[in-house]
Amino acid sequence: MPWKKWIIQFSIMSVTLILVFSGVQLAKGHGPDESLLFAAFWGPCTATVFLLTRIYYFRRNIRCVVCNDLPNGGRPD
C-alpha cells in the first residue's frame, strides 16, 4: 500500500482544509479563535474520511480516476 503517498496527501489536505475552513468561518463573522478551533477539528476529520475511502478502494481494487494508486489491472469502474 502506498502509505508514504497517502500520508503526504493527508498532511497537505489537512493544512489546506484548515485554511479554507478558517477563512470561511472568518468571512461568516466568527472570531479568529473560534474559526481556528472549528477548522482544526473539521479539517483533519474531512481528510480522514477521504483517506479511509482511498484505503477502502485500494483494498477492494476499485479504480479511481483521480487517485491513480492501483497497479495495472485495476477494474475500470
Distance bins in CASP14 RR format, pairs under 12 A and 6 or more apart:
PFRMAT RR
TARGET T0000
AUTHOR 0000-0000-0000
RMODE 2
METHOD distances of the structure
MODEL  1
1 7 0 0 0 0 0 1 0 0 0 0 0
1 51 0 0 0 0 0 1 0 0 0 0 0
1 54 0 0 0 0 1 0 0 0 0 0 0
1 55 1 0 0 1 0 0 0 0 0 0 0
1 56 0 0 0 0 0 1 0 0 0 0 0
1 57 0 0 0 0 0 1 0 0 0 0 0
1 58 1 0 0 1 0 0 0 0 0 0 0
1 59 0 0 0 0 1 0 0 0 0 0 0
1 69 0 0 0 0 1 0 0 0 0 0 0
1 70 0 0 0 0 0 1 0 0 0 0 0
1 71 0 0 0 0 0 1 0 0 0 0 0
2 8 0 0 0 0 1 0 0 0 0 0 0
2 9 0 0 0 0 1 0 0 0 0 0 0
2 10 0 0 0 0 0 1 0 0 0 0 0
2 51 0 0 0 0 0 1 0 0 0 0 0
2 54 0 0 0 0 1 0 0 0 0 0 0
2 55 0 0 0 0 0 1 0 0 0 0 0
2 58 1 0 0 1 0 0 0 0 0 0 0
2 67 0 0 0 0 1 0 0 0 0 0 0
2 68 0 0 0 0 0 1 0 0 0 0 0
2 69 1 0 1 0 0 0 0 0 0 0 0
2 70 0 0 0 0 1 0 0 0 0 0 0
2 71 0 0 0 0 0 1 0 0 0 0 0
3 9 0 0 0 0 0 1 0 0 0 0 0
3 10 0 0 0 0 0 1 0 0 0 0 0
3 51 0 0 0 0 0 1 0 0 0 0 0
3 54 0 0 0 0 0 1 0 0 0 0 0
3 55 0 0 0 0 1 0 0 0 0 0 0
3 58 0 0 0 0 0 1 0 0 0 0 0
3 69 0 0 0 0 0 1 0 0 0 0 0
4 10 0 0 0 0 0 1 0 0 0 0 0
4 11 0 0 0 0 0 1 0 0 0 0 0
4 69 0 0 0 0 0 1 0 0 0 0 0
5 11 0 0 0 0 0 1 0 0 0 0 0
5 12 0 0 0 0 0 1 0 0 0 0 0
5 51 0 0 0 0 0 1 0 0 0 0 0
5 54 0 0 0 0 1 0 0 0 0 0 0
5 55 0 0 0 0 0 1 0 0 0 0 0
5 58 0 0 0 0 0 1 0 0 0 0 0
5 67 0 0 0 0 1 0 0 0 0 0 0
5 68 0 0 0 0 0 1 0 0 0 0 0
5 69 1 0 0 1 0 0 0 0 0 0 0
6 12 0 0 0 0 0 1 0 0 0 0 0
6 13 0 0 0 0 0 1 0 0 0 0 0
6 47 0 0 0 0 0 1 0 0 0 0 0
6 48 0 0 0 0 0 1 0 0 0 0 0
6 50 0 0 0 0 1 0 0 0 0 0 0
6 51 1 0 1 0 0 0 0 0 0 0 0
6 52 0 0 0 0 0 1 0 0 0 0 0
6 53 0 0 0 0 0 1 0 0 0 0 0
6 54 1 0 0 1 0 0 0 0 0 0 0
6 55 1 0 0 1 0 0 0 0 0 0 0
6 57 0 0 0 0 0 1 0 0 0 0 0
6 58 0 0 0 0 1 0 0 0 0 0 0
6 67 0 0 0 0 1 0 0 0 0 0 0
6 69 0 0 0 0 1 0 0 0 0 0 0
7 13 0 0 0 0 0 1 0 0 0 0 0
7 14 0 0 0 0 0 1 0 0 0 0 0
7 47 0 0 0 0 0 1 0 0 0 0 0
7 51 0 0 0 0 1 0 0 0 0 0 0
7 54 0 0 0 0 0 1 0 0 0 0 0
7 55 0 0 0 0 0 1 0 0 0 0 0
8 14 0 0 0 0 0 1 0 0 0 0 0
8 15 0 0 0 0 0 1 0 0 0 0 0
8 47 0 0 0 0 0 1 0 0 0 0 0
8 51 0 0 0 0 0 1 0 0 0 0 0
9 15 0 0 0 0 0 1 0 0 0 0 0
9 16 0 0 0 0 0 1 0 0 0 0 0
9 17 0 0 0 0 0 1 0 0 0 0 0
9 47 0 0 0 0 1 0 0 0 0 0 0
9 48 0 0 0 0 0 1 0 0 0 0 0
9 50 0 0 0 0 1 0 0 0 0 0 0
9 51 1 0 0 1 0 0 0 0 0 0 0
9 54 0 0 0 0 1 0 0 0 0 0 0
9 55 0 0 0 0 0 1 0 0 0 0 0
9 66 0 0 0 0 0 1 0 0 0 0 0
9 67 0 0 0 0 1 0 0 0 0 0 0
9 68 0 0 0 0 0 1 0 0 0 0 0
9 69 0 0 0 0 0 1 0 0 0 0 0
10 16 0 0 0 0 0 1 0 0 0 0 0
10 17 0 0 0 0 0 1 0 0 0 0 0
10 43 0 0 0 0 0 1 0 0 0 0 0
10 44 0 0 0 0 1 0 0 0 0 0 0
10 45 0 0 0 0 0 1 0 0 0 0 0
10 46 0 0 0 0 0 1 0 0 0 0 0
10 47 1 0 1 0 0 0 0 0 0 0 0
10 48 1 0 0 1 0 0 0 0 0 0 0
10 49 0 0 0 0 0 1 0 0 0 0 0
10 50 1 0 0 1 0 0 0 0 0 0 0
10 51 1 0 1 0 0 0 0 0 0 0 0
10 52 0 0 0 0 0 1 0 0 0 0 0
10 53 0 0 0 0 0 1 0 0 0 0 0
10 54 0 0 0 0 1 0 0 0 0 0 0
10 55 0 0 0 0 0 1 0 0 0 0 0
11 17 0 0 0 0 0 1 0 0 0 0 0
11 18 0 0 0 0 0 1 0 0 0 0 0
11 43 0 0 0 0 0 1 0 0 0 0 0
11 44 0 0 0 0 1 0 0 0 0 0 0
11 47 0 0 0 0 1 0 0 0 0 0 0
11 48 0 0 0 0 0 1 0 0 0 0 0
11 51 0 0 0 0 0 1 0 0 0 0 0
12 18 0 0 0 0 0 1 0 0 0 0 0
12 19 0 0 0 0 0 1 0 0 0 0 0
12 43 0 0 0 0 0 1 0 0 0 0 0
12 47 0 0 0 0 1 0 0 0 0 0 0
12 50 0 0 0 0 0 1 0 0 0 0 0
12 51 0 0 0 0 0 1 0 0 0 0 0
13 19 0 0 0 0 0 1 0 0 0 0 0
13 20 0 0 0 0 0 1 0 0 0 0 0
13 21 0 0 0 0 0 1 0 0 0 0 0
13 43 0 0 0 0 1 0 0 0 0 0 0
13 44 0 0 0 0 1 0 0 0 0 0 0
13 45 0 0 0 0 0 1 0 0 0 0 0
13 46 1 0 0 1 0 0 0 0 0 0 0
13 47 1 0 1 0 0 0 0 0 0 0 0
13 48 0 0 0 0 1 0 0 0 0 0 0
13 49 0 0 0 0 0 1 0 0 0 0 0
13 50 1 0 0 1 0 0 0 0 0 0 0
13 51 0 0 0 0 1 0 0 0 0 0 0
13 54 0 0 0 0 0 1 0 0 0 0 0
14 20 0 0 0 0 0 1 0 0 0 0 0
14 21 0 0 0 0 0 1 0 0 0 0 0
14 39 0 0 0 0 1 0 0 0 0 0 0
14 40 0 0 0 0 1 0 0 0 0 0 0
14 41 0 0 0 0 0 1 0 0 0 0 0
14 42 0 0 0 0 0 1 0 0 0 0 0
14 43 1 0 1 0 0 0 0 0 0 0 0
14 44 1 0 1 0 0 0 0 0 0 0 0
14 45 0 0 0 0 1 0 0 0 0 0 0
14 46 0 0 0 0 1 0 0 0 0 0 0
14 47 1 0 1 0 0 0 0 0 0 0 0
14 48 0 0 0 0 1 0 0 0 0 0 0
14 49 0 0 0 0 0 1 0 0 0 0 0
14 50 0 0 0 0 1 0 0 0 0 0 0
14 51 0 0 0 0 1 0 0 0 0 0 0
15 21 0 0 0 0 0 1 0 0 0 0 0
15 22 0 0 0 0 0 1 0 0 0 0 0
15 39 0 0 0 0 0 1 0 0 0 0 0
15 40 0 0 0 0 0 1 0 0 0 0 0
15 43 0 0 0 0 1 0 0 0 0 0 0
15 44 0 0 0 0 1 0 0 0 0 0 0
15 47 0 0 0 0 1 0 0 0 0 0 0
16 22 0 0 0 0 0 1 0 0 0 0 0
16 23 0 0 0 0 0 1 0 0 0 0 0
16 39 0 0 0 0 0 1 0 0 0 0 0
16 43 0 0 0 0 1 0 0 0 0 0 0
16 44 0 0 0 0 0 1 0 0 0 0 0
16 46 0 0 0 0 0 1 0 0 0 0 0
16 47 0 0 0 0 1 0 0 0 0 0 0
16 50 0 0 0 0 0 1 0 0 0 0 0
17 23 0 0 0 0 0 1 0 0 0 0 0
17 24 0 0 0 0 0 1 0 0 0 0 0
17 38 0 0 0 0 0 1 0 0 0 0 0
17 39 1 0 0 1 0 0 0 0 0 0 0
17 40 0 0 0 0 0 1 0 0 0 0 0
17 41 0 0 0 0 0 1 0 0 0 0 0
17 42 1 0 0 1 0 0 0 0 0 0 0
17 43 1 1 0 0 0 0 0 0 0 0 0
17 44 1 0 0 1 0 0 0 0 0 0 0
17 45 0 0 0 0 1 0 0 0 0 0 0
17 46 1 0 1 0 0 0 0 0 0 0 0
17 47 1 0 0 1 0 0 0 0 0 0 0
17 48 0 0 0 0 0 1 0 0 0 0 0
17 49 0 0 0 0 0 1 0 0 0 0 0
17 50 0 0 0 0 1 0 0 0 0 0 0
18 24 0 0 0 0 0 1 0 0 0 0 0
18 25 0 0 0 0 0 1 0 0 0 0 0
18 35 0 0 0 0 1 0 0 0 0 0 0
18 36 1 0 0 1 0 0 0 0 0 0 0
18 37 0 0 0 0 0 1 0 0 0 0 0
18 38 0 0 0 0 1 0 0 0 0 0 0
18 39 1 0 1 0 0 0 0 0 0 0 0
18 40 1 0 0 1 0 0 0 0 0 0 0
18 41 0 0 0 0 1 0 0 0 0 0 0
18 42 0 0 0 0 1 0 0 0 0 0 0
18 43 1 0 1 0 0 0 0 0 0 0 0
18 44 1 0 0 1 0 0 0 0 0 0 0
18 45 0 0 0 0 0 1 0 0 0 0 0
18 46 0 0 0 0 1 0 0 0 0 0 0
18 47 0 0 0 0 1 0 0 0 0 0 0
19 25 0 0 0 0 0 1 0 0 0 0 0
19 26 0 0 0 0 0 1 0 0 0 0 0
19 35 0 0 0 0 0 1 0 0 0 0 0
19 36 0 0 0 0 0 1 0 0 0 0 0
19 39 1 0 0 1 0 0 0 0 0 0 0
19 40 0 0 0 0 0 1 0 0 0 0 0
19 43 0 0 0 0 1 0 0 0 0 0 0
20 26 0 0 0 0 0 1 0 0 0 0 0
20 27 0 0 0 0 0 1 0 0 0 0 0
20 35 0 0 0 0 0 1 0 0 0 0 0
20 38 0 0 0 0 0 1 0 0 0 0 0
20 39 1 0 0 1 0 0 0 0 0 0 0
20 42 0 0 0 0 1 0 0 0 0 0 0
20 43 0 0 0 0 1 0 0 0 0 0 0
20 46 0 0 0 0 1 0 0 0 0 0 0
20 47 0 0 0 0 0 1 0 0 0 0 0
21 27 0 0 0 0 0 1 0 0 0 0 0
21 28 0 0 0 0 0 1 0 0 0 0 0
21 30 0 0 0 0 0 1 0 0 0 0 0
21 34 0 0 0 0 0 1 0 0 0 0 0
21 35 1 0 0 1 0 0 0 0 0 0 0
21 36 0 0 0 0 1 0 0 0 0 0 0
21 37 0 0 0 0 0 1 0 0 0 0 0
21 38 1 0 0 1 0 0 0 0 0 0 0
21 39 1 1 0 0 0 0 0 0 0 0 0
21 40 0 0 0 0 1 0 0 0 0 0 0
21 41 0 0 0 0 1 0 0 0 0 0 0
21 42 1 0 1 0 0 0 0 0 0 0 0
21 43 1 0 1 0 0 0 0 0 0 0 0
21 44 0 0 0 0 0 1 0 0 0 0 0
21 45 0 0 0 0 0 1 0 0 0 0 0
21 46 0 0 0 0 1 0 0 0 0 0 0
21 47 0 0 0 0 0 1 0 0 0 0 0
22 28 0 0 0 0 0 1 0 0 0 0 0
22 29 0 0 0 0 0 1 0 0 0 0 0
22 30 0 0 0 0 1 0 0 0 0 0 0
22 31 0 0 0 0 1 0 0 0 0 0 0
22 32 0 0 0 0 1 0 0 0 0 0 0
22 33 0 0 0 0 0 1 0 0 0 0 0
22 34 0 0 0 0 1 0 0 0 0 0 0
22 35 1 0 1 0 0 0 0 0 0 0 0
22 36 1 0 1 0 0 0 0 0 0 0 0
22 37 0 0 0 0 1 0 0 0 0 0 0
22 38 1 0 0 1 0 0 0 0 0 0 0
22 39 1 1 0 0 0 0 0 0 0 0 0
22 40 0 0 0 0 1 0 0 0 0 0 0
22 41 0 0 0 0 0 1 0 0 0 0 0
22 42 0 0 0 0 1 0 0 0 0 0 0
22 43 0 0 0 0 1 0 0 0 0 0 0
23 29 0 0 0 0 0 1 0 0 0 0 0
23 30 0 0 0 0 1 0 0 0 0 0 0
23 31 0 0 0 0 0 1 0 0 0 0 0
23 32 0 0 0 0 1 0 0 0 0 0 0
23 34 0 0 0 0 0 1 0 0 0 0 0
23 35 1 0 0 1 0 0 0 0 0 0 0
23 36 0 0 0 0 1 0 0 0 0 0 0
23 38 0 0 0 0 1 0 0 0 0 0 0
23 39 1 0 0 1 0 0 0 0 0 0 0
24 30 0 0 0 0 1 0 0 0 0 0 0
24 35 0 0 0 0 1 0 0 0 0 0 0
24 38 0 0 0 0 1 0 0 0 0 0 0
24 39 0 0 0 0 1 0 0 0 0 0 0
24 42 0 0 0 0 0 1 0 0 0 0 0
24 43 0 0 0 0 0 1 0 0 0 0 0
25 31 1 0 0 1 0 0 0 0 0 0 0
25 32 0 0 0 0 1 0 0 0 0 0 0
25 33 0 0 0 0 0 1 0 0 0 0 0
25 34 1 0 0 1 0 0 0 0 0 0 0
25 35 1 1 0 0 0 0 0 0 0 0 0
25 36 0 0 0 0 1 0 0 0 0 0 0
25 37 0 0 0 0 1 0 0 0 0 0 0
25 38 1 0 1 0 0 0 0 0 0 0 0
25 39 1 0 0 1 0 0 0 0 0 0 0
25 40 0 0 0 0 0 1 0 0 0 0 0
25 41 0 0 0 0 0 1 0 0 0 0 0
25 42 0 0 0 0 1 0 0 0 0 0 0
25 43 0 0 0 0 0 1 0 0 0 0 0
26 32 1 0 0 1 0 0 0 0 0 0 0
26 33 0 0 0 0 0 1 0 0 0 0 0
26 34 0 0 0 0 1 0 0 0 0 0 0
26 35 1 0 1 0 0 0 0 0 0 0 0
26 36 0 0 0 0 1 0 0 0 0 0 0
26 38 0 0 0 0 0 1 0 0 0 0 0
26 39 0 0 0 0 1 0 0 0 0 0 0
27 35 0 0 0 0 1 0 0 0 0 0 0
28 34 0 0 0 0 0 1 0 0 0 0 0
28 35 0 0 0 0 1 0 0 0 0 0 0
28 38 0 0 0 0 0 1 0 0 0 0 0
29 35 0 0 0 0 1 0 0 0 0 0 0
29 38 0 0 0 0 0 1 0 0 0 0 0
30 36 0 0 0 0 1 0 0 0 0 0 0
30 37 0 0 0 0 1 0 0 0 0 0 0
30 38 1 0 0 1 0 0 0 0 0 0 0
30 39 0 0 0 0 0 1 0 0 0 0 0
31 37 0 0 0 0 1 0 0 0 0 0 0
31 38 0 0 0 0 1 0 0 0 0 0 0
31 39 0 0 0 0 0 1 0 0 0 0 0
32 38 0 0 0 0 0 1 0 0 0 0 0
32 39 0 0 0 0 0 1 0 0 0 0 0
33 39 0 0 0 0 0 1 0 0 0 0 0
33 40 0 0 0 0 0 1 0 0 0 0 0
34 40 0 0 0 0 0 1 0 0 0 0 0
34 41 0 0 0 0 0 1 0 0 0 0 0
35 41 0 0 0 0 0 1 0 0 0 0 0
35 42 0 0 0 0 0 1 0 0 0 0 0
36 42 0 0 0 0 0 1 0 0 0 0 0
36 43 0 0 0 0 0 1 0 0 0 0 0
37 43 0 0 0 0 0 1 0 0 0 0 0
38 44 0 0 0 0 0 1 0 0 0 0 0
38 45 0 0 0 0 0 1 0 0 0 0 0
38 46 0 0 0 0 0 1 0 0 0 0 0
39 45 0 0 0 0 0 1 0 0 0 0 0
39 46 0 0 0 0 0 1 0 0 0 0 0
39 47 0 0 0 0 0 1 0 0 0 0 0
40 46 0 0 0 0 0 1 0 0 0 0 0
40 47 0 0 0 0 0 1 0 0 0 0 0
41 47 0 0 0 0 0 1 0 0 0 0 0
41 48 0 0 0 0 0 1 0 0 0 0 0
42 48 0 0 0 0 0 1 0 0 0 0 0
42 49 0 0 0 0 0 1 0 0 0 0 0
43 49 0 0 0 0 1 0 0 0 0 0 0
43 50 0 0 0 0 0 1 0 0 0 0 0
43 51 0 0 0 0 0 1 0 0 0 0 0
44 50 0 0 0 0 0 1 0 0 0 0 0
44 51 0 0 0 0 1 0 0 0 0 0 0
45 51 0 0 0 0 0 1 0 0 0 0 0
45 52 0 0 0 0 0 1 0 0 0 0 0
46 52 0 0 0 0 0 1 0 0 0 0 0
46 53 0 0 0 0 0 1 0 0 0 0 0
47 53 0 0 0 0 0 1 0 0 0 0 0
47 54 0 0 0 0 0 1 0 0 0 0 0
48 54 0 0 0 0 0 1 0 0 0 0 0
48 55 0 0 0 0 0 1 0 0 0 0 0
49 55 0 0 0 0 0 1 0 0 0 0 0
49 56 0 0 0 0 0 1 0 0 0 0 0
50 56 0 0 0 0 0 1 0 0 0 0 0
50 57 0 0 0 0 0 1 0 0 0 0 0
50 64 0 0 0 0 0 1 0 0 0 0 0
50 66 0 0 0 0 0 1 0 0 0 0 0
50 67 0 0 0 0 0 1 0 0 0 0 0
51 57 0 0 0 0 0 1 0 0 0 0 0
51 58 0 0 0 0 0 1 0 0 0 0 0
51 67 0 0 0 0 0 1 0 0 0 0 0
51 69 0 0 0 0 0 1 0 0 0 0 0
52 58 0 0 0 0 0 1 0 0 0 0 0
52 59 0 0 0 0 0 1 0 0 0 0 0
53 59 0 0 0 0 0 1 0 0 0 0 0
53 60 0 0 0 0 0 1 0 0 0 0 0
53 62 0 0 0 0 1 0 0 0 0 0 0
53 64 0 0 0 0 1 0 0 0 0 0 0
53 66 0 0 0 0 0 1 0 0 0 0 0
53 67 0 0 0 0 1 0 0 0 0 0 0
53 69 0 0 0 0 0 1 0 0 0 0 0
54 60 0 0 0 0 0 1 0 0 0 0 0
54 62 0 0 0 0 0 1 0 0 0 0 0
54 64 1 0 0 1 0 0 0 0 0 0 0
54 66 0 0 0 0 1 0 0 0 0 0 0
54 67 1 0 1 0 0 0 0 0 0 0 0
54 68 0 0 0 0 0 1 0 0 0 0 0
54 69 1 0 0 1 0 0 0 0 0 0 0
54 70 0 0 0 0 0 1 0 0 0 0 0
55 62 0 0 0 0 0 1 0 0 0 0 0
55 64 0 0 0 0 0 1 0 0 0 0 0
55 67 0 0 0 0 0 1 0 0 0 0 0
55 69 0 0 0 0 1 0 0 0 0 0 0
56 62 1 0 0 1 0 0 0 0 0 0 0
56 64 0 0 0 0 0 1 0 0 0 0 0
56 67 0 0 0 0 0 1 0 0 0 0 0
56 69 0 0 0 0 0 1 0 0 0 0 0
57 63 1 0 0 1 0 0 0 0 0 0 0
57 64 1 0 1 0 0 0 0 0 0 0 0
57 65 0 0 0 0 0 1 0 0 0 0 0
57 66 0 0 0 0 0 1 0 0 0 0 0
57 67 1 0 0 1 0 0 0 0 0 0 0
57 68 0 0 0 0 0 1 0 0 0 0 0
57 69 1 0 0 1 0 0 0 0 0 0 0
57 70 0 0 0 0 1 0 0 0 0 0 0
57 74 0 0 0 0 0 1 0 0 0 0 0
57 75 0 0 0 0 0 1 0 0 0 0 0
57 77 0 0 0 0 0 1 0 0 0 0 0
58 64 0 0 0 0 1 0 0 0 0 0 0
58 67 0 0 0 0 1 0 0 0 0 0 0
58 68 0 0 0 0 0 1 0 0 0 0 0
58 69 1 0 1 0 0 0 0 0 0 0 0
58 70 1 0 0 1 0 0 0 0 0 0 0
58 71 0 0 0 0 0 1 0 0 0 0 0
58 74 0 0 0 0 0 1 0 0 0 0 0
59 69 0 0 0 0 0 1 0 0 0 0 0
59 70 0 0 0 0 0 1 0 0 0 0 0
60 69 0 0 0 0 0 1 0 0 0 0 0
60 70 0 0 0 0 0 1 0 0 0 0 0
60 74 0 0 0 0 0 1 0 0 0 0 0
60 75 0 0 0 0 1 0 0 0 0 0 0
61 69 0 0 0 0 0 1 0 0 0 0 0
61 70 1 0 0 1 0 0 0 0 0 0 0
61 71 0 0 0 0 1 0 0 0 0 0 0
61 72 0 0 0 0 0 1 0 0 0 0 0
61 73 0 0 0 0 1 0 0 0 0 0 0
61 74 1 0 1 0 0 0 0 0 0 0 0
61 75 1 0 0 1 0 0 0 0 0 0 0
61 76 0 0 0 0 0 1 0 0 0 0 0
61 77 0 0 0 0 0 1 0 0 0 0 0
62 69 0 0 0 0 0 1 0 0 0 0 0
62 70 0 0 0 0 1 0 0 0 0 0 0
62 73 0 0 0 0 0 1 0 0 0 0 0
62 74 1 0 0 1 0 0 0 0 0 0 0
62 75 1 0 0 1 0 0 0 0 0 0 0
62 76 0 0 0 0 1 0 0 0 0 0 0
62 77 0 0 0 0 1 0 0 0 0 0 0
63 69 0 0 0 0 1 0 0 0 0 0 0
63 70 1 0 1 0 0 0 0 0 0 0 0
63 71 0 0 0 0 0 1 0 0 0 0 0
63 72 0 0 0 0 0 1 0 0 0 0 0
63 73 0 0 0 0 1 0 0 0 0 0 0
63 74 1 0 1 0 0 0 0 0 0 0 0
63 75 1 0 1 0 0 0 0 0 0 0 0
63 76 1 0 0 1 0 0 0 0 0 0 0
63 77 1 0 0 1 0 0 0 0 0 0 0
64 70 1 0 0 1 0 0 0 0 0 0 0
64 74 0 0 0 0 0 1 0 0 0 0 0
64 75 0 0 0 0 0 1 0 0 0 0 0
64 76 0 0 0 0 0 1 0 0 0 0 0
64 77 0 0 0 0 0 1 0 0 0 0 0
65 74 0 0 0 0 0 1 0 0 0 0 0
65 76 0 0 0 0 1 0 0 0 0 0 0
65 77 0 0 0 0 1 0 0 0 0 0 0
67 74 0 0 0 0 0 1 0 0 0 0 0
68 74 0 0 0 0 0 1 0 0 0 0 0
70 76 0 0 0 0 0 1 0 0 0 0 0
END
